[in-house]
């Protein structure tokens, strides 16, 4: 569930942008409707926005929408204090927010609404009001507390630990397994020169940080493995990325005999080349997805810390994507840790 501050910010914007005299906005709340309505009303003060809960069996029958909306306004006559009546008159428009536990039971429509004779404007008139479910239209800043940044940081921290442990184990058993992978990493003079140096710097960095605050970045000077993976994936020409994923998988001692389930994200799909997923070995697909995820995480976290440079994004999409990034990191970390 989105926070009341995130919802209220969008409701205020919806009201300010509305062109009709009356608009009705439907909000779904799995938690306490009453509590959310109280919080939203407090955050909407200063604008003619009435927030109320939806009565039982209201707004379910398209033929009853006219009566449902009119009754809801009439039942909230006490809301129209002198100050709020003045706000309606000043704005020359009015918004009503309907908080319910269920989705809107009718199509999003324009409906005539009969106003009571005590209404501040247009008393007794029949006006057309839009009724819109707005949950999917609510947006937020990347700086919003609704985005689970700490969960992403912690999941990336766990992935760094798993990668460090696995690379160290493979380096001991097969010192040359990472040679081709390190040609990508060490392509810059500022990058770690060899795998042993990268592992050592990763260990040192992990000891000085906690998971919740882990923000390694993606610079060439970073001593973290995930940072180098994000960098070389970002800088690698698309035509060479499958080769990079192959060499990175070799550095972890992965092969077609490895017990690896295919892990393939939506963003991996959007960055894939001409290769066909069914023909690519699972361990290569796994590591390609891992590098896509790490690159996305680094960019996403950087975006959070420079939120003022970016517009707002759809809240549901952004939060779902953030959770998916954390989940992808956890899945990759678990898979690596369970390798024989």
Residue, then its C-alpha position, 0 to 999 in steps of 0.5 A: x500500500x502506498x503511503x498517505x503522503x504519496x497518494x495525497x500529493x497526486x490527489x492534490x495534483x489531480x485536483x489542480x489539473x482537473x477541467x470539470x466542475x466536479x471530479x470523483x477519484x476512487x482509491x483502493x485501500x487494503x488497510x483501514x479505510x477510515x484511517x486513510x481517509x483521515x490522513x488524506x483529508x489532513x494532507x488535502x487541507x487548503x483545497x476543496x477536496x472531500x475525502x470519504x469512505x464508500x458506503x456498503x453496496x455503493x458504486x457497484x451498479x452503473x444504473x445507480x451511480x447518479x444516486x450513489x454520488x449524490x447521496x455521498x455528497x449529501x451525507x457529508x454536509x458537515x464537511x462543508x464548513x464556511x472555510x471549505x465552502x469558500x475554497x470551493x467558490x474560489x477554485x470554482x471546482x470540487x473534488x471528492x475522493x472515495x476510499x474503498x477496500x475494493x476496486x471500482x465496480x463500474x466502468x470509469x465514466x462520466x455521470x450526472x450528479x444532482x447537487x443539494x440546494x446547500x452546495x456552495x456552487x451550482x445549488x440544485x443543478x445537475x452537473x456531470x462528474x467524472x468518476x475515475x479509479x486513480x490508483x494506477x495513475x498515482x506518481x511519486x518521486x524517486x526520493x519517496x519513502x515508499x521505495x524500499x531502498x534499504x531492501x535493495x541495498x541489503x540484497x545487493x550487499x548479500x550478492x556481493x558477499x556471495x560473489x566474493x566467496x565464490x570467486x575466491x573459491x574458484x581462484x584457489x581451485x582454478x587460477x586461470x578460470x577468470x583470465x578472460x573475464x578480467x580482461x574486461x575488468x582490467x581494461x582501465x588502468x583505474x580498475x583492479x588489475x587482477x581477480x585477487x586484488x578485486x576480491x581483497x578490495x571487496x572483502x575490505x569494503x564489506x567489512x566497513x559497511x552494513x547491508x542497509x547502507x550499501x551503495x557501491x556505485x558503478x565507477x571504475x575505481x570501485x573495489x566492489x565486484x558488483x560495481x565492476x560488473x555494472x560498469x563492464x556491462x554498461x560499457x560493453x557493446x551489445x554485440x559482445x555482451x553474450x561473450x562477456x556473460x560467458x567469460x563471467x560465468x567461467x570465472x565463477x566456475x559455471x558450466x553446462x553441468x552446473x545446477x542452475x535454474x534459468x533466471x531471466x528478468x524483464x529487463x534482461x529481455x529488453x537488453x537481449x541480443x539476437x540469441x534465442x533463450x532456449x538455445x543459450x545454456x542456463x548458466x550463461x543466461x543466469x550470469x547475463x541476467x545477474x549483470x543486467x540486474x546489478x547494472x539496473x540496481x546501480x542506476x536505480x539507487x543513483x537515481x534515488x540519490x539524485x531524485x531532483x534531476x528526474x520526473x515522477x514515475x508511476x508509483x505502482x510500477x516503480x515500487x514493483x520494479x524496486x522490489x523485483x530488483x531486490x528479489x533478483x539480487x536475492x535469487x542470484x545470491x542464493x543460487x551462487x551460495x548453493x553451488x557445489 
